[in-house]
Amino acid sequence: MSKNRGKEGKDDYLFGEVFMQRKIKEAVLDMSFLLERGYGESSSCELVGNRYKLNKRQQQAIKGMAASETAVVHREKTKISVENLEGATLIIDGFNQLILLESILSEAYVFKGRDGAYRDLSNLYGTYKSVRQTEKAIEVFAEFFKKYSVLKVVWVFDAPVSNSGHMKVKLMEYANKKGYNWEVIQENNPDKFIVNSNFIGVSSDAWILDKTKSWTNIIDVLIPENYPFLITC
C-alpha cells in the first residue's frame, strides 16, 4: 500500500513559494479570460503556461482552477447547498472524490477553482491503488452523509480502471457493516452516467459540473479550516 497521495518532491517550491502563487493566480485569470472568449482549454492553458513559464504540473493546476465567467455562473446556479441534502440521493464521482480527499488527508496541495470546486494533481493512469488514508477517507465521507441526513449514496467508478472492483467490494462491505444505504456501480463511462442521473452529483470534474442537473460541493465542508496546502485564485 502506498504511503500518501498526491504530493511530489518539488511541490513546495512549485506551489508553496509566494512568488509562484502570485504567478499561478495571474495565470488563472488570464486563462479564464481566454476561455470566456471561446479559446479551447488545452490551447489557452499552453499559451498562458508559456507566458508565465509554468511547468506541466503547474499548468495542470491552473487548468483545474480556471473557468469562464459563463461556466462559473452556470455552476453556481446548479449547486445545491449541503444544508439542503436531507433526504437526498447523491451520486458520487467515485475516484474523483475519493482521491481528492485522500490527497487532503495526505497534506498534498489542492486547488480551489473559480467555481468553488477543489481539484488535486493525482493521476490514475488506468490504475488505482489504495493509500494509507483510504480507510480514513471513506469514514470521513460516511460521517458527512450521516451528519447531513443523506438518504442514499450511489458511488460510480470507472470500470476500466484496475482495482475498481476491489473498491466496490470494500465500500459495500463497509456500508453493510454500518447499515448505510449505499450502492456502488462500475461504469465504462461514469461521467455520462452521472450527468444523465436525476440525483445530485458530487464531483469536481468540469465537464460533469457543466452538464449535470445539480451538484453539491462536499469537499468545501470536509477540507480542514486554514488548510495550509490550499491554493486559491
C-alpha positions in Angstrom: 0.0 0.0 0.0 1.4 3.4 -0.9 2.0 5.8 1.9 0.5 9.0 0.7 -1.5 10.5 -2.2 -0.7 13.4 -4.4 2.4 15.3 -3.2 5.7 15.3 -5.1 9.1 16.5 -4.1 9.2 19.8 -5.8 5.6 20.8 -4.9 6.7 23.1 -2.0 8.7 25.1 -4.5 6.1 25.0 -7.3 3.2 25.9 -5.2 4.4 27.0 -1.7 6.6 29.9 -2.7 4.7 33.3 -2.6 6.0 34.4 -6.0 4.9 31.2 -7.5 1.4 31.5 -6.0 1.2 35.0 -7.4 2.1 33.7 -10.9 -0.4 31.0 -10.7 -3.2 33.4 -9.7 -2.4 35.7 -12.6 -2.3 32.7 -15.0 -5.7 31.5 -13.8 -7.2 34.9 -14.5 -5.6 35.1 -18.0 -6.7 31.5 -18.9 -10.2 32.2 -17.6 -10.3 35.3 -19.8 -9.4 33.2 -22.9 -11.9 30.5 -22.0 -14.7 33.2 -21.8 -13.7 34.2 -25.4 -14.0 30.8 -26.8 -10.4 29.5 -26.7 -10.0 25.8 -26.1 -8.9 24.6 -22.7 -5.6 23.0 -24.0 -4.6 25.9 -26.2 -5.4 28.5 -23.6 -3.5 26.6 -20.9 -0.5 26.2 -23.2 -0.5 29.8 -24.2 -0.7 31.1 -20.6 1.7 28.4 -19.3 4.3 29.6 -21.8 3.8 33.2 -20.9 4.3 32.6 -17.2 6.9 29.9 -17.7 4.9 27.3 -15.8 5.9 23.6 -15.9 3.4 20.8 -16.7 2.4 20.3 -13.1 1.7 24.0 -12.6 -0.2 24.0 -15.9 -2.3 21.1 -14.7 -3.1 23.2 -11.6 -4.3 26.3 -13.5 -6.3 24.1 -15.8 -8.3 22.9 -12.8 -8.7 26.4 -11.3 -9.6 28.4 -14.4 -13.1 28.7 -15.7 -15.0 31.1 -18.0 -17.4 33.5 -16.3 -20.2 31.8 -18.1 -19.3 28.4 -16.6 -18.8 29.9 -13.1 -22.3 31.5 -13.2 -23.9 28.2 -14.5 -22.2 26.0 -11.9 -23.3 28.4 -9.1 -26.9 28.2 -10.3 -27.0 24.4 -10.3 -25.1 24.0 -6.9 -27.1 22.7 -4.0 -26.1 23.7 -0.5 -25.0 20.9 1.8 -27.6 22.3 4.2 -30.3 21.1 1.8 -29.2 17.5 1.4 -31.6 16.0 4.0 -33.4 13.1 2.3 -31.5 13.4 -0.9 -29.7 10.8 -3.0 -26.2 11.7 -4.0 -24.3 10.2 -7.0 -20.6 10.3 -6.4 -17.8 10.5 -9.0 -16.0 7.8 -7.1 -12.3 8.0 -7.9 -12.5 11.8 -8.4 -13.8 12.5 -4.9 -12.0 9.7 -3.1 -8.6 10.6 -4.5 -9.2 14.3 -3.7 -10.0 13.6 -0.1 -7.1 11.1 0.2 -4.8 14.0 -1.1 -6.2 16.3 1.5 -5.6 13.8 4.3 -2.1 13.3 2.9 -1.4 17.0 3.1 -0.9 17.4 -0.6 -1.5 20.6 -2.4 -5.1 21.1 -3.6 -6.6 23.9 -5.7 -9.8 25.8 -5.3 -11.1 26.8 -8.7 -13.1 29.9 -9.7 -16.2 27.8 -9.5 -15.5 26.9 -5.8 -14.7 23.2 -6.6 -11.5 21.6 -5.4 -9.0 19.7 -7.6 -5.9 17.7 -6.9 -2.9 16.7 -9.1 -3.1 12.9 -8.8 -3.5 10.9 -12.0 -4.9 7.4 -12.3 -3.2 6.3 -15.5 -5.6 3.3 -15.6 -4.7 2.0 -12.1 -6.0 2.9 -8.7 -4.0 1.9 -5.6 -5.2 2.4 -2.1 -3.1 4.6 0.2 -2.7 4.9 3.9 -5.5 7.4 4.0 -8.1 5.5 2.0 -9.9 4.0 5.0 -10.0 7.3 6.8 -11.4 9.0 3.6 -14.2 6.5 3.5 -15.0 7.1 7.1 -15.0 10.9 6.7 -17.4 10.7 3.7 -19.7 8.3 5.8 -19.7 10.8 8.7 -20.7 13.6 6.3 -23.6 11.6 4.8 -24.9 10.8 8.3 -24.5 14.3 9.6 -26.4 15.8 6.7 -29.1 13.1 6.7 -28.4 11.9 3.1 -31.0 9.3 2.2 -28.9 7.2 -0.2 -25.4 7.3 -1.8 -24.6 5.9 -5.2 -20.9 5.6 -5.9 -19.8 5.4 -9.5 -16.4 4.1 -10.5 -14.6 3.8 -13.9 -14.9 0.1 -14.7 -11.8 0.1 -16.9 -9.6 1.3 -14.0 -7.9 -1.6 -12.3 -9.0 -2.2 -8.7 -12.4 -0.5 -9.2 -13.9 -3.9 -8.5 -11.9 -4.1 -5.3 -13.1 -0.7 -4.2 -16.7 -1.7 -4.9 -16.3 -4.7 -2.6 -14.6 -2.5 0.1 -17.3 0.1 0.1 -20.2 -2.4 0.1 -18.6 -4.3 3.0 -18.2 -1.1 4.9 -21.8 0.0 4.2 -23.3 -3.4 5.1 -21.3 -3.4 8.3 -22.5 0.1 9.3 -26.0 -0.3 7.9 -25.6 2.5 5.3 -27.8 2.8 2.2 -25.0 2.8 -0.4 -24.9 1.4 -3.9 -21.7 1.0 -5.9 -21.7 0.9 -9.6 -18.9 0.3 -12.2 -19.4 2.1 -15.5 -17.4 2.3 -18.7 -18.4 6.0 -19.0 -19.1 7.1 -15.4 -19.1 10.9 -16.3 -22.0 10.4 -18.7 -23.8 8.1 -16.3 -23.6 10.7 -13.6 -24.9 13.6 -15.7 -27.8 11.5 -17.0 -28.9 10.8 -13.5 -31.6 12.7 -11.7 -29.6 12.5 -8.4 -27.4 15.3 -7.0 -23.9 15.0 -8.4 -20.7 15.1 -6.3 -17.7 15.8 -8.5 -15.1 18.4 -9.3 -14.9 17.3 -12.9 -15.6 20.4 -15.0 -17.5 18.5 -17.7 -19.8 16.9 -15.2 -20.4 20.3 -13.4 -21.3 21.8 -16.8 -23.7 19.0 -17.7 -25.3 17.8 -14.5 -28.7 19.0 -13.4 -27.4 19.7 -9.9 -24.3 19.2 -7.8 -23.1 19.8 -4.3 -19.6 20.7 -3.0 -18.9 18.2 -0.2 -15.2 18.9 -0.1 -15.8 22.5 0.8 -17.1 21.2 4.1 -14.6 18.4 4.6 -11.4 20.3 3.9 -9.9 21.5 7.3 -10.2 25.2 8.1 -7.0 27.0 7.2 -5.6 24.0 5.3 -2.0 25.0 4.7 -1.7 23.4 1.3 -4.7 25.0 -0.3 -4.1 27.2 -3.3 -6.9 29.7 -4.3 -7.3 32.0 -7.2 
